């Protein structure tokens, strides 16, 4: 039997029974904790983010609170409201409280468990405590009352590892809450900027409609004077109607975006007061990205993955502790009596103290399987941690490069819009002077409309990439 048991031991226990007893004795005297102590695994952090224009810095965008990043009072008010009322965020907070309570339950195993119980019986040949009494056909009463205590001596540190695992799980949910907070701030900012961009598109559409109306009036007057043909007025009317048809769709998108923002705020759908905020009035901030290695300390998803790794590491110790015997201490104090009024008398008093020892001899490979499972779970958690860190490096690098390229695109598109605006102005003057055809006027106006929309979209992208960077750099939870 002993030889069969030794074959089932995991690698750390593959030794002779004598060595096993010596190890138990050594752990008893030294108070060691079974299982490996946690050590953060190596992560291959790049020296700098892949961004040709931004050198490595010791500070980071994440160090700025969101009210310093988004210099817009309306947006800041929306974010504050969301951090109070948003349902996803409130759910994340309740999960933190759940795991805090679980950790309290596990931590309680360090302390003795004290309880009480009492019994009252009436009948023939009843039990007093655990002793049967016979009284013939006589009806008797029996009363018992006890205080009892039990405590498992954490000789091998199994409970310590359980507590360590539960604490890490609790901290992981706290990091998950931080992640939800950052995502919420990013989602509100994104939706708000998109709303302002839709406002800008609506403004451009209305301005373009007015421009086509003016062209139509000019063409109509010239047609009535016999100077222009009906083709000119028909083309101008078509351009006007096509632009006017875009406006209801934009108004519908604006209403839907306002509803989305209100849901993020935990409110019923409705309008969003913007206090005259305009898309072009918000300027993207400078981007100090910090050092790549700092992501390991500030990104909530990386920190969450590390806490889950810490929990998995502790579970190896729990599995190892199951190979060792468990020692428990018990105590009982109370009274046993036929009369309730006499239960506190000395001669009815009962008490006991004791110790118990339980441990495995043959489990058919169950304990070894649990140990191997814990090791595999730790390996999975380690790989997930390293994968999360690698993905974070990629996200920051992508956002930094995109921000740099968007600045170049914005500069060029601004020049293009200014050129189209000048072309519209010149073409109208040339048409009135009789030096250009109606086609030249309509073409210039039709080219300006999409160019202005594209510029608004590029400006939106410049703002959104800052939001994305703020999120990928792990900022956003410093709320006030």
N, C-alpha and C positions, 0 to 999 in steps of 0.2 A: 504494500500500500504506500509506504514511504517513497519507494523508488518510482511508482506511478505518479505520485504527486510532484516529485521533483522534475519530471519530464514536462509538466504543464507550466512550469514557472517561466516568466518572461526573462529576457536576457539579463536584466539587472539582478535576478535571483537565481541564475543558473550556477549554483554552488552547492557544496555538500551541506547536509543538515547541521553539522557541527559549525560550519562557517555561518550558516543562517542564524543559529542561536547566538553566536558571538556578535553578529551584526545587530540582532534584536537587542542584546544586552548593551551594546555600544550606543545604540539610539536611545535606549531607556535612560542611560546615564547622561548623555549629552543633550537630550531633548531635541534631536534633529527633526527636520520636516522632510518627508519623503517627496520625491519628484524633483525635477530640475527647477532652479530659480530662473525667473524670466530674464531674458536678454534680448534687446531689440535686434532683429536680423539686419544684416547689411543691405543697404539700398544703393545702387549705383547712381548717385546724383551727378548730373552734369555740372561742370564748374560755373557755367552761365546759361541762361536761356538762349535759345536760338533766335536771336534778334540782332541784326547787323548794326543797328543804330543806338541800342541801349546797352551801356556797359553794366557790369554787375554792381549792385548798390546794396548798402546795408539796411536801408529803409525800404518800405514797401507801401503800395497803395492800400493794402489791407489794414495798415495801422491807422488810417483815417476813418472816423465814424461816418455813417452814411449821410448825416446832415451836412458834413463838410464836402462830400463828393457831389451830391445832388443839390446844387445851389438854387433851389426852386421851392418856395414856401408851400405851394400847393402840394407838390410831390412829397415833401417832408411830412405834411399833415396826413396825407394818405398812408404813408408808411407807418406812422405812429398808430393810426387807427387799425391798420391791418395787424400790427403786432399785438393788439389787444383782442381783436374780434375774430381773426381768421380761424376757420375751423381746423384746417390741417395743422396749424401751429398749436392750437389748444389740444388737439388729439396727441401731438408729440409731447406736450407737457404732461398729459395724463399718463403716457407710457413711461416717462421718467419717474413719475410717482409710483407706478406699479412696480418697477424694478427696484426702486428705493425700498419699498415695503418687502419685496422678496429678499433683498440683502439683509434687512432687519431680521427676517425669519431665520435665515441661515446663520447669522451672527449670534442668534440666541442660543445656538447649540454649544457655545463656549461656557454657558452658565448652567447651573443646576435647574432642572425643571421641577417645580414644587406645585403640588396640587392637593386637593382634599376630596374625600368621598364619605358618604354615610349611607347606612341601610337601616330599615325598620321592617320587621317581620312579625306576623302573628299566625300561629298554626300549631299543629302537632308534630313532634319529632323534628324540630327545625334545626338550623345550623346557627351556632354562635361563632362568628368569624368563619374559620374553616373546619370547625369541630362539630360533628353531629351530636345532638343531645336527644336522649329518649326519655319521654315522660309518660309513656303509656298512652292513654287516651286524654291526658291532660293538655289543655290548650295553653301555650306559652307565648310570651313576647320575647323578641330579641332586637337589640339595638347595637349598632356599631358606628364609630366615627373615627376617621383617620386623617392625618396629614402625612403625605408621602413625598419623597424627593428622589430624583434619579439624575445621575450625571455621568456622561461618558468622558473618561480621561483621554484627552487628545495626545496620546503618547507618541504617535508617529506623525502627527501633523495633518491627518486626513481632514479634520474639520477646518484646520487653518487653510488648506488648499480649497476646500469648498467655499469658505468665506472669501478667499482671494478671487475665485472665479465669479462669485455672485457680485462682488464689488466691481470687477471689471465689466460685467454685463450692465450694471447700473451706469457706470461711466460711459459705456458705449451708447446707451440710450440718450445720455446727456449730449454727447457729440452728435448723435442723430438729430436731436432737437436743434442744435446749433446749425446743422445743415439745412433743416427745414426753415429756420429763420433767415439764413442767407438766401435760400431759394425764394422765399416769400418776398423779401426786399427786392430781389432781382426781378421777380415776376411783376410786382407792382410798378417798378420803374420802367420795365419793358413795355407793359401795357399803356402806361401813361405817355411815354415817348411816342408809341405807335398812335395813340389818340391825337397827340399834337401834330403828328405827320399827316394824319387824315384831315385834321383841320386845315393844314397847309394845302393839301391837295384840293380841298373844297374851295379854299380861297383862290387858288390858281385857276380852278375850273370856272368859278364865277367871274374872275377877271378876264379869262379867255373868252367866255361867253359875251361879256360886254364888248370886248375887242371885235368879235365877229359881228355883233349887232351894229357897231359903228361902221364896219366895212359894208355890211348889208345896206345901211342907210346911204352911204356914199354911192354904192352901185345902183341902188334904186333911183336916186336922184338923177344920176347920169343916164339911166335907162329911160326915165320919163322925159329927159331932155333930148333923147334920141342919140346920145353919144355912145352909150354902152348897149350891149345885147342882153337878151333875157337869160342867156347862158351864164353871164356873170352873176346875176341876182340869184339864179337857181343854185349855183355852186356855193355862193355865200350863205344862202338859206340852209343848205345841206350841212355845211360846216358848223353853223350856229346850232342847228337841231342836234347834231351828233354830240356836241359839247354839252348842251343842255341835258341830254339823256344821261350823261355821266353823273350829274349832280345828285339825283335821288339815290343812286347806288352808294355814293359816298356818304350821304346822310344816314342811310341804313347801316353802313359799316361803323359809323361813329356811334350810333345808338347801341349797336352790339358790343363795341369796345367799352363803352360806358357801363353797360351791364356786367361785362367781365370784371371790370375794376371793382364794382360794388360787391360782387360775389367774393372777390379776394379780400375785401374789407369786412366780410361777414354781414353784409347788408342786402336788403332787397334791391333788385334791379331799378335803376333810375339814372338821372343825369348826373354828371360830374362837373361841379363848379370849377372853372379853370382860372378865374381872376385875371384874364387877359394874358395868360402865359402863351408864348409862341415858340415854335420849334427852333427858329433861328436865334432866339434870345438865350438859348442854353449852349454854352461852349464846353466841349470836352476838356477834361482836366489833363494835366501832365501825368505820365505813367511811370512812377518809380516801382519797378517790379520786384526788387529785392533779390536775394540769392536763392537758387533752386533748393538747396538743402533746408531752407527755412520752411518750405512747404510741409515738411514732415512734422513740424511743430504747430502749424496754424490751420491747415486744411481739416475741417471737421470729418470729412469722409476718410481721410488717412488716419486721423486720430481714432475714429470709431473702429476702423479695421485693426488698428494696433491693440485696442482694448479687447476686441474679440480674440485676437491672437493671444493676449495675456490670459484671457479666460480659458482658452483651449490648452495653454501651457499648464495652468493650474489643474485642469481636469486630468492630466497625466498623473499628477501627484495623487489625486483622488483615487484613480484606478490602481495605482501602486499601493496605496494604503489599504485597499480591500484585501490584499494578500496577507496582511498582518492581523493578529488577534485584536479584538476590541475589549477594552476593560471598562466596566461600568461600576459605579458605586450607587447603592440604594439605601434609603432610610425610611422608617415608618414610625409613627407615634400616634396613639389614639386610645380608645377604650371600647370594651365589649361588656354588655350588661343586659339582664332581662328587664330591668326597669330603666326608663330613660333618665329618671332623676338621679340614678346611681352611676351613670356612665363615667362621671369624672372622679369617682372615688379611686383611691390608690390601688385597692385590690382588684379593680376592674381595668387597670391600665395595661396597655400592650405597646411594645416597641420592638424595633429590630433595626440592625444595620447589617449591610452585607456588601459583597463584591461579586461580580460575575465576569467570566472570561469566555468569549466566543470567537471562533476563528474557523477558517476553511481547512479541510483536509483533502477532499477530492470534489472538484466542481465540474469535471468533464470538459475542461477547456473554457468555461464561461468567463472566469476572471482574466485568463490570458486574452480571450477575445475582446473583452472590454478594454484591456490595456492597449492592445494593438489598434483598436478603434480610436482610442484617445490620441495615440501617436499620429494616426493618419489624419484625424481632424485637425491636429496642430499643424501638420504639414500643409493641409489645405488652407488654413487660416494664414499661414506664413506667405504662401504664394499669392493669396488674395491681397494681402497687405502690400507686397512688392508690386503686384499688378496695379493696384490703386495708385500707388506713388508714381509709377511709370506713366499712367494715363494722365495724372495731374500735370506732370512735366510737359506732356504733349499739349494739353489744353491751354496752358499758359503761353507756351511758345506759339501756338497757332493764333491766339488772340493778339499777342504782341506784334506778330508779323502782319496780321490783318489790319491792325490799327495803323501801322506804318504805311501800308499800301493805300488804305482808304484816304489818308491825308493827301497823297499824291493824286488820287482819283478826284477828290473834292476840289483841289486847286484847278485841275484841268476842266472839270465840268462847270465850275464857276465862270471861267473864261468863255466857255462855249455858250452859256446862257446870256452873258453880257453881249456876246457877238450876235446872237439871235435877236435879242431885244433891239439892238442897233439896226439889224437888218429889217425888222418890222417897221421901225420908225422911218427909215430911208425909203423903203418900198412904198409906203403910203404917200409920202411926199412926191415920189417919182410918178406914182399913178395919177395923183391929182394934177400934176404938171403935164401929164400926157406923155411921159417918157418911159412908162412901164405898163405892162398888161395886168389885168386883174389876177392872172395866174401867179405872178410874182408876189403879190400881196398875200394871197391865200397860202401859198407855199411857205412864206416866211412865218406867218402866224401859226400854221400847222406844225412847223418844226419847233417853234418856241414852246408850245404847250407840253409835249413829252419831255423836252429838255429841262424845263422847270420842275416837272414831276420827278424826273430822275435825280436832279440836284437835291430835292427834298428827301428822297429815299436814301441818297448817299449820306446826307447829314444825319438822318435817323440811324443809319448803320454806324456812323462815328460815335453816336451816343450809346448805342446798344453794345458796341464792342467794349466800351468802358464798363458797362454793367456786367458783361461777361467776364472781363478781367477781374473786376472786384469780386465776383463769385469764385473764379478759379484760383485767385490768390488767397482765398480763405477769409475775406473781410466781411463785415456786415453785422456782426452780432453785438457790437458795442452800442446798444440802444439806450435812450434816455428819455 
